[in-house]
Amino acid sequence: MDNVRIFELAKKLNITSQKLISLLEEMGRSVRRHMSSLDSKVAEEICRKVNTKAQE
């Protein structure tokens, strides 16, 4: 997975961009806007976190 924009990842995960930004801030990541890019490592980490929450 290459760099991905926040809004694209949010759409893939079926959550809002704002929710994704909030999750990233909880993880200690600083992001400004939905057009900001995430590297693949962070994107995979957030995917695992969202999938874990969905299973609970």
Buried (B, 14 or more C-beta within 10 A) or exposed (E): EEEBBBBBBBEEBEBEBEEBBEBBEEEEBEBEEBEBBBEEEBBEBBBEBBEEEEEE
